[in-house]
């Protein structure tokens, strides 16, 4: 699909040759970057042991990373049976902030993009209420681990494909949390392998 998008953008004059070359380079680099995310598995397992004792979780993302937060919450909910919700980080004050406590982990997708400063402000709001932050940040991010802030740095990537790397990390978190809770990840309860529309 990404290649189709590039082709259509090129045909319609919305993509320069240099931009196309950059995106193709990103695609070629993707297998290496995903392997680097998989190498972070021991750190993600450590987080999952903490998550396994929780009953609720909140996922935050901004811009194109909000749908990634939705996917992370869905996967955690489906296979670990932890109540998980995702919100656009900019909407934090419109409801979910009221639920934040020390017992609710808040997973934050924090790419080093134009929205990072706004996201840091959202993270400060979570910490001010005692919330525990679990942050998937870029390798060059200035977000640091500290009291109540746990950071895993994802490998270097090329912008527009960063959501793929975040999805892999979030799927690993859901998978290992489910294993730590003793759920059958291959046969989630009450879920069908296919949906029939009548």
C-alpha positions in Angstrom: 0.0 0.0 0.0 2.8 2.4 0.8 4.3 1.8 -2.7 0.9 2.5 -4.2 0.7 5.7 -2.3 4.1 6.8 -3.5 3.2 6.0 -7.1 0.0 7.9 -6.9 1.7 10.9 -5.3 4.4 10.8 -8.0 1.8 10.7 -10.8 -0.2 13.6 -9.3 2.9 15.7 -8.8 2.8 15.7 -5.0 6.1 13.9 -4.5 9.5 15.0 -5.7 12.2 12.5 -6.9 14.2 13.3 -3.8 11.2 12.6 -1.5 10.4 9.4 -3.3 14.1 8.3 -2.9 13.9 9.0 0.8 10.7 7.0 1.2 12.2 4.1 -0.7 15.3 4.2 1.4 13.0 4.0 4.5 11.3 0.9 3.1 14.6 -0.8 2.4 15.7 0.0 6.0 12.5 -1.4 7.5 13.6 -5.0 8.1 16.7 -3.9 9.9 14.7 -1.4 12.0 12.1 -4.1 12.9 14.9 -6.5 13.9 16.2 -3.8 16.2 12.8 -3.4 17.8 12.6 -7.2 18.3 16.0 -6.9 20.1 14.3 -4.7 22.7 12.2 -7.7 23.8 13.9 -8.1 27.2 13.0 -4.6 28.2 9.4 -5.0 27.0 9.2 -8.3 29.0 10.2 -6.3 32.1 7.4 -3.9 31.5 4.9 -6.7 30.8 5.5 -8.2 34.2 4.3 -4.9 35.8 1.4 -4.6 33.4 0.3 -8.2 34.2 -0.8 -7.0 37.7 -2.9 -4.2 36.3 -6.6 -4.1 35.4 -6.7 -0.9 33.3 -4.3 0.8 30.9 -4.4 4.0 28.9 -2.6 4.5 25.6 -1.8 8.0 24.2 -0.6 9.1 20.8 -0.7 12.3 18.7 -1.2 12.8 15.0 -0.5 9.7 12.9 0.5 7.8 16.0 -3.0 8.0 17.6 -4.2 5.0 15.5 -1.2 3.2 16.7 -2.2 3.9 20.3 -5.7 2.4 19.3 -4.0 -0.7 18.0 -1.9 -1.1 21.1 -4.9 -0.8 23.4 -6.9 -3.2 21.3 -4.2 -5.9 21.3 -3.7 -5.6 25.1 -7.4 -5.9 25.7 -7.9 -8.8 23.3 -5.2 -11.1 24.6 -4.5 -10.1 28.2 -8.1 -9.1 29.2 -6.9 -5.9 30.7 -9.3 -3.0 30.1 -7.3 -0.7 27.8 -8.4 2.5 26.1 -6.6 4.8 23.7 -7.0 8.6 23.3 -5.5 11.3 21.3 -3.1 12.9 23.7 -4.5 16.3 23.0 -7.9 15.1 24.4 -6.4 14.0 27.7 -8.2 16.6 29.7 -11.5 15.7 28.3 -12.1 12.6 30.4 -9.2 10.1 30.6 -7.1 12.3 32.9 -9.7 11.9 35.6 -9.0 8.1 35.6 -5.2 8.4 36.0 -3.8 6.9 39.2 -0.6 5.1 40.2 -2.4 1.8 39.3 -3.1 2.8 35.7 -0.1 2.5 33.4 -0.1 5.1 30.6 1.6 4.0 27.4 2.8 6.9 25.4 3.9 6.7 21.7 6.5 9.5 21.5 8.1 9.9 18.1 10.5 12.8 17.9 8.3 14.9 15.6 6.7 18.3 15.4 4.2 17.3 18.2 6.8 16.1 20.8 6.6 19.3 22.9 2.8 19.1 23.2 3.1 15.4 24.0 5.7 16.2 26.8 3.1 18.6 28.3 0.5 15.7 28.3 3.1 13.5 30.0 3.7 16.1 32.7 -0.1 16.1 33.4 -0.1 12.4 33.8 2.9 12.5 36.2 1.3 15.4 38.2 -1.5 12.9 39.0 0.8 10.1 40.0 0.4 8.2 36.8 3.1 5.8 35.6 4.3 6.5 32.1 5.6 3.8 29.8 7.1 5.7 26.8 8.1 4.3 23.4 10.5 7.1 22.3 12.8 7.6 19.4 16.5 6.8 19.9 17.4 10.5 19.7 14.6 11.7 22.0 15.3 13.8 25.0 12.7 12.1 27.1 14.5 10.3 29.9 13.6 7.7 32.4 13.0 8.8 36.0 10.6 8.4 38.8 7.4 7.2 37.2 8.7 7.5 33.7 9.9 4.3 32.0 11.4 4.8 28.5 12.2 2.3 25.7 14.0 3.8 22.8 13.1 2.6 19.4 15.8 2.4 16.7 16.5 5.1 14.1 14.0 5.2 11.3 12.8 7.4 8.5 9.7 9.3 9.7 6.7 8.1 7.9 7.3 4.4 8.6 7.8 4.9 12.4 4.2 3.7 13.1 5.2 0.2 11.9 8.0 0.1 14.5 5.7 1.3 17.3 3.1 -1.3 16.4 5.7 -4.1 16.7 6.7 -2.9 20.1 3.1 -2.6 21.3 2.3 -6.1 20.0 5.2 -7.5 21.9 4.0 -5.7 25.1 0.5 -7.2 24.7 1.9 -10.6 23.9 4.2 -10.8 26.9 1.6 -9.3 29.2 -0.8 -12.0 28.2 1.8 -14.7 28.8 2.6 -13.2 32.2 -1.1 -13.3 33.1 -1.4 -16.9 31.9 -3.9 -16.3 29.1 -3.9 -18.4 25.9 -2.7 -15.9 23.2 -3.6 -18.3 20.4 -7.2 -18.7 21.5 -8.5 -15.4 23.1 -11.8 -15.9 24.8 -15.0 -14.7 23.2 -13.3 -13.7 19.9 -14.1 -15.1 16.5 -11.4 -15.8 13.9 -13.8 -14.3 11.3 -16.8 -12.0 11.4 -20.0 -12.9 9.5 -22.2 -10.0 8.5 -25.9 -10.8 8.3 
